[in-house]
Amino acid sequence: MDKKKTFNLIVFFMPWLTVLYMKKQAFFRFLPVAIFISFFLSAFSTIANKKKWWKTKSPLYSKIPIDLTYILGPFFVGTLWVFKQTFGNFPKYMLTNLVLNFLSSFPLIYISEKAGVLKFKRMKRTTWYIATMFMAVLFMDFST
């Protein structure tokens, strides 16, 4: 297996290891919102693929035009944790999203680009950060 596939497998499975520390009740309580947001991100990713905003290199599933590695890995599990930790507290929800979206938009995308698994082409990382914050505001009704 090449280094890019290994990197993608780690990115996909590491967040799932944290779910072992989540209570079953919390997992199932926030599962619908995580699924909904994953579908939304999949649609967004499909548009991004057509518009060539970014290019995913060495995806785990090469026949699918979106990268499920990130959508079903860190974003899905991150959604579960964010909603579990911030449910009912809007300021905490927004602050958590500000920090996590910043980390995913800048250092994590940079690391992914250096690893050769992702390349932002027609979209800047700042634009991605603004888009993820817009999505956080869009989905805030689920947290209150």
FENWO-V228757 format. One line per field, one symbol per residue. ss: DSSP state (A for helix, B for strand, O for the rest). burial: # if it has 16 or more other C-alpha atoms within 10 Angstrom, else .. Layout:
ss: ???
burial: ???
This chain:
ss: OOAAAAAAAAAAAAAAAAAAAOOAAAAAAAAAAAAAAAAAAAAAAAAAAAAOOBBBOOOOOOOOOOOAAAAAAAAAAAAAAAAAAAOOOAAAAAAAAAAAAAAAAOAAAAAAAAAOOBBBOOOOAAAAAAAAAAAAAAOAAAOO
burial: ...#...##.##..##..........#..##.###.##..##..##.##...########....####################.##.....##.###.###.##...##.##...####....#..##..##..#...#..#.
